[in-house]
Each structure stands twice: as C-alpha cells, then as structure tokens.
Amino acid sequence: MTDDHLPESGSVSVTPAEFDWAIINSLLQAQRDTTTSLERYLLYVTHDDFEIPTDQADLCLEQAITSQERALEDLKAAREYLQQHDDESH
C-alpha cells in the first residue's frame, strides 16, 4: 500500500467499496492536515499579540505541501491500480 492507504497493483484483492474508502480517506486526511496548517497560520496573523516567526510559517507550508503530495501519490496509485485492473478484465 502507498502510505498505508491504497493497495499496490496486483498485491491484494480489494472490493470496490474498500478501494473507494481508501481514496476518500486519503483525501480527507490531506484536507485535515491542510486545514490544521491554515488554522495555525490564521491564529498568528489574526492576533496582534503574535508575530509569526518565519520558521513557523515555513512549517505550516511544509505540512500542507507534504499532505497534498501524499494525497497526490495515493491518487496516482489509485489511477494506476484501476488502469491495470481494467487491462486485466479485457
């Protein structure tokens, strides 16, 4: 599985519902991580008492980037899995 979400092609038999859930779960996790980073950043910029250190802003961005990259990898793996599965059924 890629990041413990999606099956590697040919390694496991997965029901359509399990496969759909793996994709949905991956997207939800990416959104959750991005939202957390956004909330942290908003906390800094909306309170006059706080100044956001550059390293903290960089951390927020890095977390959002990593999360989106993980979701993208999972989606690519899902597409590849579907394409291989479709090729095998023809």
Backbone as CSV, one residue per row, in Angstrom:
resi,resn,N_x,N_y,N_z,CA_x,CA_y,CA_z,C_x,C_y,C_z
1,MET,0.836,-1.187,0.000,0.000,0.000,0.000,0.878,1.246,0.000
2,THR,0.413,2.286,-0.635,1.080,3.569,-0.626,0.615,4.318,0.614
3,ASP,1.553,4.649,1.494,1.220,5.354,2.734,0.095,4.686,3.507
4,ASP,0.041,3.361,3.465,-0.979,2.594,4.183,-2.398,2.951,3.777
5,HIS,-2.596,3.440,2.553,-3.943,3.766,2.103,-4.381,2.882,0.949
6,LEU,-3.583,2.819,-0.101,-4.005,2.140,-1.320,-3.190,0.886,-1.569
7,PRO,-3.810,-0.135,-2.146,-3.090,-1.373,-2.425,-2.126,-1.191,-3.590
8,GLU,-0.997,-1.903,-3.535,-0.107,-1.934,-4.681,-0.751,-2.824,-5.726
9,SER,-0.550,-2.476,-6.976,-1.218,-3.235,-8.030,-0.804,-4.703,-7.968
10,GLY,-1.791,-5.564,-8.046,-1.564,-6.993,-8.071,-1.258,-7.618,-6.723
11,SER,-1.162,-6.846,-5.649,-0.749,-7.414,-4.370,-1.922,-7.925,-3.534
12,VAL,-3.091,-7.310,-3.658,-4.216,-7.678,-2.823,-5.503,-7.519,-3.629
13,SER,-6.484,-8.308,-3.253,-7.795,-8.137,-3.859,-8.599,-7.204,-2.958
14,VAL,-9.143,-6.166,-3.534,-9.862,-5.164,-2.757,-11.248,-4.987,-3.363
15,THR,-12.238,-4.880,-2.499,-13.587,-4.634,-3.006,-13.676,-3.186,-3.481
16,PRO,-14.619,-2.889,-4.372,-14.784,-1.500,-4.817,-15.036,-0.540,-3.649
17,ALA,-15.809,-0.980,-2.669,-16.091,-0.117,-1.519,-14.825,0.169,-0.711
18,GLU,-13.976,-0.842,-0.523,-12.718,-0.638,0.201,-11.799,0.298,-0.574
19,PHE,-11.768,0.120,-1.870,-10.937,0.969,-2.714,-11.416,2.419,-2.657
20,ASP,-12.737,2.615,-2.794,-13.300,3.968,-2.716,-12.997,4.609,-1.368
21,TRP,-13.147,3.822,-0.299,-12.879,4.366,1.026,-11.412,4.768,1.177
22,ALA,-10.503,3.990,0.614,-9.078,4.327,0.692,-8.804,5.671,0.028
23,ILE,-9.425,5.918,-1.117,-9.246,7.199,-1.804,-9.869,8.332,-0.991
24,ILE,-11.092,8.120,-0.540,-11.785,9.146,0.257,-10.998,9.461,1.525
25,ASN,-10.524,8.425,2.204,-9.770,8.613,3.438,-8.492,9.415,3.185
26,SER,-7.807,9.119,2.104,-6.591,9.839,1.762,-6.877,11.322,1.521
27,LEU,-7.933,11.602,0.787,-8.299,12.997,0.518,-8.719,13.725,1.791
28,LEU,-9.469,13.036,2.647,-9.879,13.644,3.913,-8.676,13.959,4.795
29,GLN,-7.718,13.041,4.840,-6.509,13.276,5.639,-5.736,14.481,5.113
30,ALA,-5.616,14.577,3.803,-4.918,15.723,3.205,-5.635,17.021,3.556
31,GLN,-6.961,17.000,3.473,-7.723,18.194,3.809,-7.573,18.540,5.289
32,ARG,-7.616,17.525,6.144,-7.466,17.733,7.588,-6.113,18.371,7.900
33,ASP,-5.057,17.824,7.308,-3.717,18.354,7.554,-3.582,19.786,7.043
34,THR,-4.136,20.057,5.872,-4.070,21.400,5.306,-4.862,22.380,6.166
35,THR,-6.027,21.963,6.630,-6.844,22.814,7.483,-6.120,23.132,8.789
36,THR,-5.449,22.154,9.368,-4.692,22.382,10.597,-3.604,23.419,10.373
37,SER,-2.889,23.295,9.269,-1.844,24.279,8.949,-2.445,25.667,8.753
38,LEU,-3.567,25.733,8.057,-4.243,27.016,7.835,-4.694,27.632,9.153
39,GLU,-5.256,26.822,10.044,-5.712,27.332,11.339,-4.556,27.896,12.156
40,ARG,-3.426,27.190,12.148,-2.257,27.697,12.880,-1.805,29.042,12.324
41,TYR,-1.736,29.113,11.006,-1.277,30.348,10.376,-2.253,31.487,10.651
42,LEU,-3.555,31.197,10.549,-4.565,32.223,10.831,-4.488,32.722,12.269
43,LEU,-4.169,31.825,13.182,-4.022,32.227,14.585,-2.952,33.313,14.720
44,TYR,-1.847,33.107,14.028,-0.771,34.090,14.093,-1.150,35.417,13.442
45,VAL,-1.746,35.370,12.268,-1.987,36.608,11.527,-3.208,37.386,12.001
46,THR,-4.095,36.755,12.756,-5.296,37.460,13.207,-5.188,37.988,14.636
47,HIS,-4.086,37.710,15.303,-3.895,38.218,16.660,-2.691,39.157,16.675
48,ASP,-2.967,40.395,17.062,-1.898,41.395,17.081,-0.790,41.051,18.063
49,ASP,-1.110,40.239,19.080,-0.115,39.875,20.082,0.930,38.896,19.550
50,PHE,0.623,38.254,18.435,1.522,37.244,17.895,2.216,37.742,16.638
51,GLU,3.462,37.434,16.558,4.183,37.614,15.298,4.595,36.227,14.858
52,ILE,4.334,35.923,13.601,4.670,34.587,13.136,6.138,34.540,12.737
53,PRO,6.887,33.680,13.410,8.281,33.505,13.014,8.339,32.842,11.639
54,THR,9.343,33.201,10.881,9.487,32.644,9.539,9.536,31.131,9.567
55,ASP,10.233,30.566,10.558,10.324,29.103,10.611,8.964,28.464,10.886
56,GLN,8.098,29.138,11.630,6.754,28.610,11.894,5.888,28.685,10.639
57,ALA,5.990,29.777,9.894,5.256,29.902,8.633,5.728,28.833,7.657
58,ASP,7.038,28.623,7.628,7.592,27.593,6.754,7.079,26.217,7.150
59,LEU,6.984,25.947,8.446,6.468,24.663,8.923,5.013,24.453,8.487
60,CYS,4.187,25.482,8.611,2.783,25.383,8.175,2.709,25.033,6.694
61,LEU,3.512,25.713,5.897,3.514,25.449,4.457,4.048,24.063,4.143
62,GLU,5.101,23.668,4.831,5.697,22.347,4.591,4.710,21.230,4.918
63,GLN,3.969,21.382,6.012,2.975,20.372,6.384,1.866,20.276,5.333
64,ALA,1.421,21.412,4.831,0.384,21.407,3.805,0.910,20.779,2.511
65,ILE,2.131,21.098,2.134,2.732,20.536,0.922,2.874,19.027,1.051
66,THR,3.400,18.560,2.170,3.587,17.132,2.392,2.259,16.393,2.323
67,SER,1.241,16.955,2.933,-0.077,16.333,2.922,-0.635,16.236,1.508
68,GLN,-0.492,17.300,0.750,-1.002,17.290,-0.613,-0.196,16.332,-1.500
69,GLU,1.097,16.253,-1.282,1.926,15.311,-2.041,1.502,13.873,-1.749
70,ARG,1.209,13.575,-0.479,0.764,12.238,-0.098,-0.558,11.901,-0.783
71,ALA,-1.485,12.851,-0.781,-2.772,12.626,-1.440,-2.571,12.429,-2.938
72,LEU,-1.692,13.197,-3.537,-1.418,13.062,-4.962,-0.819,11.692,-5.276
73,GLU,0.098,11.226,-4.453,0.686,9.895,-4.644,-0.389,8.810,-4.539
74,ASP,-1.273,8.945,-3.575,-2.350,7.969,-3.412,-3.293,7.978,-4.612
75,LEU,-3.608,9.165,-5.111,-4.496,9.249,-6.259,-3.849,8.661,-7.512
76,LYS,-2.560,8.904,-7.688,-1.847,8.314,-8.827,-1.819,6.795,-8.705
77,ALA,-1.592,6.296,-7.497,-1.591,4.848,-7.280,-2.971,4.271,-7.555
78,ALA,-4.009,4.987,-7.169,-5.375,4.523,-7.418,-5.654,4.472,-8.916
79,ARG,-5.242,5.497,-9.623,-5.451,5.511,-11.074,-4.700,4.362,-11.743
80,GLU,-3.467,4.152,-11.320,-2.656,3.066,-11.874,-3.301,1.704,-11.578
81,TYR,-3.774,1.542,-10.353,-4.439,0.302,-9.957,-5.672,0.054,-10.826
82,LEU,-6.468,1.100,-11.031,-7.666,0.969,-11.852,-7.316,0.631,-13.300
83,GLN,-6.295,1.287,-13.835,-5.887,1.028,-15.216,-5.408,-0.412,-15.378
84,GLN,-4.623,-0.913,-14.439,-4.132,-2.283,-14.523,-5.268,-3.278,-14.352
85,HIS,-6.183,-2.970,-13.437,-7.336,-3.833,-13.212,-8.214,-3.872,-14.466
86,ASP,-8.387,-2.723,-15.103,-9.192,-2.631,-16.320,-8.518,-3.415,-17.450
87,ASP,-7.194,-3.328,-17.571,-6.455,-4.074,-18.602,-6.606,-5.575,-18.400
88,GLU,-6.602,-6.019,-17.141,-6.711,-7.454,-16.836,-8.115,-7.984,-17.140
89,SER,-9.122,-7.139,-17.031,-10.503,-7.595,-17.256,-10.871,-7.654,-18.734
90,HIS,-10.003,-7.106,-19.598,-10.298,-7.146,-21.040,-9.577,-8.260,-21.712
